[in-house]
Amino acid sequence: MTRQPTAPSAATLSKIEDYSVQDQVYRQLRDVLMRGGFAPGEKVTSRKLAAKLGTSDMPVRAALGRLLAEGALVKNLNGTFSVPLISLRKFQEVMKARALLERAAASEACGLIDAAGFDELYDEAAGLDRAISENAIEDYLDHNQRLKFAIYRYCPSQTLQSLIRLMWLQAGPFLRHLNKGLDRMIEANFHDEAIAALERGDGEAAGEAIARDILSGMAFLSTHGEFAEEETLPAASGLEID
């Protein structure tokens, strides 16, 4: 059976080799942000990113511009760019929006996932369990993102998929706070429940399991995460693209 190619680890970037360099750079940076590979306020330069990716600065600059437009980066007073900090209120708004959108996407995907798709879901769920038992936060974030999007890509609504990605871009950097209690996520792991519901054709139950997974993560991070009082950053910090 044909499997989707394995995505890079949340904290790693790989060399770009295909002709569509600009799009690949954007997709890699987007996926790393979604998995929490960059911390809130983390400083990175376009030159360092280009060196890791094996490209020139130009496609990296273009990718950073797209991410700025999507709200994944913010512009500071000195003209540089940063992975934004976020307030608790804003974080909860984003996670609640995720729950609504992803509940709908999982429900709409129900009945459309083929045998190869379920094999992939069970592989990713097993990877999640291993990551939890080993307290491996990067592996957990990697498998968590891949499992959920392995469901959502079967959703026929491209609009839903796009909105979900936008919400992940805003929430992703803060998921790294899960490393303060990853073992506790065993009690709040609804992935097996969601997969079982999809297999028996119960889209409503699958969507409910996904929503509970997201909201339980929100509750944990609301208590253990570190948030800004406002959605602003000091001008001295930033993601430099000059």
C-alpha positions in Angstrom: 0.0 0.0 0.0 1.2 3.5 -0.8 2.1 5.6 2.2 2.5 9.3 2.5 6.2 10.3 2.9 7.4 10.7 6.4 7.4 14.4 7.5 10.6 15.8 9.1 10.9 16.0 12.9 9.3 19.1 14.5 12.7 20.6 15.3 14.6 19.7 12.1 14.8 21.0 8.6 16.0 19.0 5.6 17.7 20.0 2.4 15.4 21.2 -0.4 16.0 19.4 -3.7 12.9 19.8 -5.8 12.3 22.5 -8.4 9.4 24.2 -6.5 11.9 25.6 -3.9 9.8 28.5 -2.7 6.7 26.4 -2.0 8.7 23.7 -0.3 10.5 26.2 1.9 7.1 27.6 3.0 5.7 24.2 3.6 8.6 23.1 5.8 8.6 26.3 7.9 4.8 26.1 8.2 4.9 22.5 9.3 7.7 23.1 11.8 5.7 26.0 13.3 2.6 23.9 13.5 4.4 21.2 15.5 6.0 23.6 18.0 9.4 23.5 16.4 9.9 27.2 17.0 9.3 28.6 20.5 7.3 31.8 21.1 9.6 34.8 20.6 12.4 32.6 19.3 15.0 34.5 17.2 16.0 33.0 13.8 17.6 34.6 10.8 16.8 34.0 7.2 20.4 33.2 6.5 20.5 30.4 9.0 17.3 29.0 7.7 18.6 29.2 4.2 21.8 27.4 5.2 19.8 24.6 6.9 17.5 24.2 3.9 20.3 24.5 1.3 18.7 27.4 -0.5 19.3 31.0 -1.2 17.8 33.8 1.0 15.1 34.7 -1.6 12.7 31.7 -1.2 13.1 31.9 2.6 12.2 35.6 2.6 9.2 34.9 0.5 8.1 32.1 2.8 8.5 34.4 5.9 6.3 37.0 4.1 3.6 34.4 3.6 3.8 33.3 7.2 3.5 36.9 8.3 0.3 37.4 6.3 -1.1 34.2 7.9 -0.5 35.4 11.4 2.3 32.9 12.1 4.8 35.8 12.5 4.5 39.3 13.7 6.4 42.5 12.7 8.2 44.4 15.5 8.8 48.1 15.8 12.3 47.8 14.3 10.9 46.2 11.2 12.0 42.6 12.0 9.8 39.6 12.4 9.1 37.3 15.3 7.3 34.1 16.3 4.6 35.9 18.3 3.9 35.7 22.0 0.2 35.1 22.9 -2.0 35.9 25.8 -4.0 33.2 27.6 -7.2 34.7 26.3 -6.0 34.6 22.7 -4.7 31.1 23.1 -8.0 29.8 24.4 -9.8 31.6 21.5 -7.6 29.8 19.0 -7.9 26.4 20.6 -11.7 26.7 20.8 -11.8 27.6 17.1 -9.6 24.6 16.5 -12.1 22.4 18.3 -15.0 23.6 16.2 -13.2 23.4 12.9 -11.5 20.0 13.5 -14.7 18.5 14.9 -16.4 19.4 11.6 -13.4 18.1 9.5 -13.3 14.8 11.2 -17.0 14.3 10.8 -16.9 15.2 7.1 -13.9 12.8 6.6 -15.9 9.9 8.1 -16.8 7.3 5.4 -14.1 8.6 3.0 -11.0 7.1 4.6 -9.6 4.0 2.8 -7.7 1.0 4.2 -4.4 2.7 3.6 -5.6 5.7 5.5 -6.6 3.7 8.5 -3.2 1.9 8.5 -1.5 5.2 8.6 -3.8 6.4 11.4 -3.0 3.4 13.6 0.7 3.8 12.9 0.6 7.4 14.0 -1.4 6.5 17.1 1.2 3.9 18.0 3.9 6.5 17.6 1.9 8.8 19.9 1.7 6.1 22.6 5.5 5.5 22.3 6.2 9.2 22.6 4.1 9.5 25.7 5.7 6.5 27.4 9.2 7.9 26.6 8.3 11.5 27.5 9.5 12.5 24.0 7.8 15.8 23.4 9.1 16.4 19.8 8.0 12.9 18.7 4.6 13.5 20.4 4.1 16.8 18.6 5.2 15.2 15.3 2.8 12.2 15.5 0.0 14.3 16.9 0.1 16.7 13.9 0.5 13.9 11.4 -2.3 11.8 12.8 -4.8 14.7 12.8 -4.0 15.9 9.3 -4.1 12.3 8.1 -7.8 12.5 9.0 -8.4 16.0 7.8 -7.0 15.5 4.3 -10.0 13.2 3.6 -12.3 16.1 4.5 -13.8 17.3 1.1 -13.8 20.9 2.3 -10.6 22.7 1.3 -11.9 25.8 3.1 -12.0 23.8 6.4 -8.5 22.4 5.8 -7.1 25.9 5.2 -8.7 27.4 8.3 -7.4 24.5 10.4 -3.9 25.1 9.2 -4.2 28.8 10.0 -5.2 28.0 13.6 -2.4 25.5 14.0 0.1 28.1 12.9 -1.0 30.3 15.7 -1.2 27.6 18.4 1.7 25.4 17.4 4.6 27.2 19.2 2.8 27.0 22.5 2.2 23.2 22.3 5.8 22.7 23.4 4.7 23.5 27.0 3.2 20.0 27.0 6.7 18.8 27.9 6.0 19.9 31.5 3.6 17.0 31.9 3.5 14.8 28.8 2.9 11.7 30.8 -0.4 13.2 32.0 -1.7 13.2 28.4 -2.2 9.4 28.6 -5.3 10.2 30.5 -6.5 12.7 27.9 -5.6 10.7 24.7 -8.7 10.5 22.6 -7.0 9.5 19.3 -7.9 5.8 19.6 -11.5 6.7 20.3 -11.6 9.0 17.2 -10.1 6.3 15.0 -12.5 3.6 16.3 -15.5 6.0 15.6 -14.2 6.7 12.1 -13.9 2.9 11.4 -17.5 2.2 12.5 -18.8 5.2 10.4 -19.8 7.4 13.4 -18.7 10.9 12.2 -20.3 12.7 15.1 -18.5 10.6 17.7 -15.2 11.0 15.8 -15.6 14.7 15.8 -16.5 14.8 19.4 -13.3 12.8 20.3 -11.1 15.2 18.4 -12.8 18.2 20.0 -12.3 16.7 23.5 -8.6 16.0 22.7 -8.1 19.6 21.7 -10.0 21.1 24.6 -8.2 18.9 27.2 -4.9 20.1 25.8 -6.2 23.7 26.1 -7.1 23.1 29.7 -3.7 21.6 30.5 -1.7 24.4 28.8 -3.9 27.1 30.3 -2.6 26.0 33.7 1.0 25.1 32.8 1.8 27.3 29.8 3.6 30.6 29.9 1.7 33.4 28.2 2.1 37.1 27.5 -0.2 39.7 29.1 -0.8 41.1 25.6 -0.1 39.9 22.0 2.9 42.2 21.7 6.7 41.7 21.6 9.6 44.0 22.5 11.2 45.5 19.4 14.6 44.1 20.4 13.6 40.5 19.7 12.7 39.2 16.3 13.1 37.0 13.3 15.5 38.9 11.2 15.1 38.5 7.5 17.6 41.1 6.3 
